[in-house]
């Protein structure tokens, strides 16, 4: 949904809608991410316009199907995030070689024109809040590096004590 900045009343614009899973899943497929949204995305936004900026506050809630980074099994993940940032109407900041950004400056975006695309806000927040290394549980033991058995289901007969990362092989020769 695209919203014209001129359509935002002085006291703000409150939006609540559900985004269909297919349209959001297409975003992840384009990026090659193994993420599936399995419930409609509940999306709430409050837009307030000031002289030179639009203040955005909102929340996103849905359920995802992710692939565990250790055991490679699918699991369901309850996704919920709150967001708050500013869309500036001013031109972009000038590029400087040694420009250091303050923490509050990281929450500023820039409007390309006089419209706000809610799909852009949604996809940005989903990407920012996805776990970097999704785990099916905090105690996931993963797969055996020798035989590939799922260590969450059963122990394998492999002796994993002699498995040494080649980067650390020289440390075995160290005598203390």
C-alpha positions as CSV (number, residue, x, y, z in Angstrom):
1,X,0.0,0.0,0.0
2,X,1.3,3.4,-0.9
3,X,0.4,6.4,1.2
4,X,0.8,10.0,0.1
5,X,2.4,12.2,2.7
6,X,-0.3,14.9,1.9
7,X,-3.0,12.4,3.0
8,X,-1.7,12.1,6.5
9,X,-3.8,14.3,8.8
10,X,-2.2,16.6,11.4
11,X,-3.3,14.4,14.2
12,X,-1.8,11.3,12.5
13,X,-3.0,8.3,10.5
14,X,-3.5,4.9,12.1
15,X,-3.5,1.8,9.9
16,X,-4.1,-1.8,10.7
17,X,-4.2,-4.5,8.0
18,X,-3.2,-8.1,7.3
19,X,-0.8,-8.7,4.5
20,X,-1.3,-12.0,2.6
21,X,1.5,-14.5,3.0
22,X,2.2,-15.0,-0.7
23,X,3.2,-11.4,-1.4
24,X,5.6,-11.4,1.6
25,X,7.0,-14.8,0.8
26,X,7.9,-13.6,-2.7
27,X,10.3,-11.1,-1.1
28,X,12.2,-13.9,0.6
29,X,12.3,-16.1,-2.5
30,X,13.8,-13.2,-4.6
31,X,16.6,-13.1,-2.0
32,X,17.1,-16.9,-1.8
33,X,16.3,-16.9,1.9
34,X,14.7,-20.1,3.3
35,X,12.0,-18.4,5.2
36,X,8.3,-19.1,4.8
37,X,5.5,-17.0,6.3
38,X,2.8,-19.4,7.4
39,X,0.3,-16.9,8.9
40,X,-1.0,-13.6,7.6
41,X,1.1,-10.7,8.7
42,X,-0.7,-8.5,11.2
43,X,0.7,-5.0,10.5
44,X,-0.1,-1.9,12.5
45,X,1.2,1.6,11.7
46,X,0.8,5.1,13.2
47,X,2.1,7.9,10.9
48,X,2.5,11.4,12.2
49,X,3.6,14.3,10.0
50,X,5.7,17.2,11.2
51,X,7.2,20.0,9.2
52,X,10.1,18.2,7.8
53,X,9.5,14.5,8.7
54,X,7.0,11.7,9.1
55,X,7.2,9.8,12.3
56,X,6.5,6.1,12.0
57,X,5.5,3.8,14.9
58,X,4.1,0.3,14.5
59,X,4.2,-3.4,15.1
60,X,4.4,-6.6,13.1
61,X,3.2,-10.0,14.1
62,X,3.1,-13.3,12.2
63,X,4.4,-16.9,12.3
64,X,7.4,-18.1,10.2
65,X,8.7,-21.4,9.2
66,X,12.5,-21.4,9.5
67,X,15.3,-23.9,8.9
68,X,17.4,-24.7,12.0
69,X,21.0,-23.8,11.5
70,X,22.3,-26.8,13.4
71,X,20.0,-29.8,12.6
72,X,18.5,-28.5,9.4
73,X,14.9,-29.2,10.5
74,X,12.0,-26.9,9.9
75,X,10.4,-25.3,12.9
76,X,7.7,-22.6,13.5
77,X,8.8,-19.3,14.9
78,X,6.5,-16.6,16.4
79,X,7.6,-13.3,15.0
80,X,6.8,-10.1,16.7
81,X,8.5,-6.7,16.5
82,X,7.9,-3.1,17.4
83,X,9.4,-0.3,15.3
84,X,9.9,3.4,15.5
85,X,11.7,5.6,13.2
86,X,11.7,8.9,11.2
87,X,11.3,9.4,7.5
88,X,12.9,12.7,6.7
89,X,11.5,14.9,3.9
90,X,14.9,16.6,3.6
91,X,17.5,15.7,0.9
92,X,19.8,12.9,1.9
93,X,22.8,13.6,4.1
94,X,25.9,14.6,2.2
95,X,28.5,11.8,1.9
96,X,31.7,12.4,3.7
97,X,34.7,10.2,4.1
98,X,34.9,10.2,7.9
99,X,31.3,10.7,8.9
100,X,30.3,9.1,12.2
101,X,26.7,8.5,12.8
102,X,25.1,8.8,16.2
103,X,22.7,6.2,17.5
104,X,19.6,8.4,17.0
105,X,20.7,9.0,13.3
106,X,20.5,5.3,12.5
107,X,16.7,5.5,12.9
108,X,16.3,8.0,10.1
109,X,15.2,7.1,6.6
110,X,14.7,9.5,3.7
111,X,11.6,9.8,1.5
112,X,12.3,9.5,-2.2
113,X,9.2,11.4,-3.1
114,X,5.9,12.3,-1.3
115,X,4.8,8.7,-0.9
116,X,5.4,6.1,1.8
117,X,5.4,2.4,0.6
118,X,4.2,0.2,3.5
119,X,5.6,-2.8,1.7
120,X,9.1,-1.3,2.0
121,X,8.6,-0.7,5.7
122,X,7.3,-4.3,6.2
123,X,10.1,-6.0,4.3
124,X,12.8,-3.9,6.0
125,X,11.5,-4.7,9.4
126,X,11.2,-8.4,8.7
127,X,14.8,-8.6,7.4
128,X,16.1,-6.6,10.4
129,X,14.4,-8.7,13.0
130,X,15.0,-12.2,11.5
131,X,17.4,-14.3,13.7
132,X,20.8,-14.5,12.1
133,X,21.3,-18.1,13.2
134,X,17.8,-19.7,13.7
135,X,17.7,-22.5,16.2
136,X,14.8,-24.9,16.7
137,X,15.5,-24.9,20.4
138,X,18.2,-23.5,22.7
139,X,19.4,-27.1,23.4
140,X,19.7,-28.2,19.8
141,X,22.7,-30.5,19.4
142,X,22.8,-30.5,15.6
143,X,24.2,-33.1,13.3
144,X,27.2,-35.4,13.8
145,X,30.0,-34.0,11.7
146,X,31.2,-37.5,10.8
147,X,28.0,-39.5,10.0
148,X,25.4,-36.8,9.8
149,X,23.1,-38.3,12.4
150,X,20.6,-36.0,14.2
151,X,22.1,-35.8,17.7
152,X,18.7,-34.5,19.0
153,X,17.1,-37.9,18.3
154,X,19.9,-40.4,19.2
155,X,23.6,-40.6,19.9
156,X,25.6,-42.1,17.1
157,X,28.6,-44.5,17.5
158,X,31.1,-42.1,16.1
159,X,34.1,-41.0,18.2
160,X,33.9,-37.3,17.9
161,X,36.9,-36.7,20.2
162,X,39.3,-37.2,17.4
163,X,37.6,-34.7,15.2
164,X,39.8,-31.6,15.0
165,X,39.2,-28.5,13.1
166,X,42.2,-28.2,10.6
167,X,42.6,-24.6,11.7
168,X,43.4,-25.7,15.2
169,X,45.3,-28.9,14.4
170,X,48.7,-27.4,15.5
171,X,47.3,-26.7,18.9
172,X,47.1,-30.5,19.6
173,X,50.9,-30.6,19.3
174,X,51.3,-27.9,22.0
175,X,52.6,-29.3,25.3
176,X,51.8,-27.5,28.5
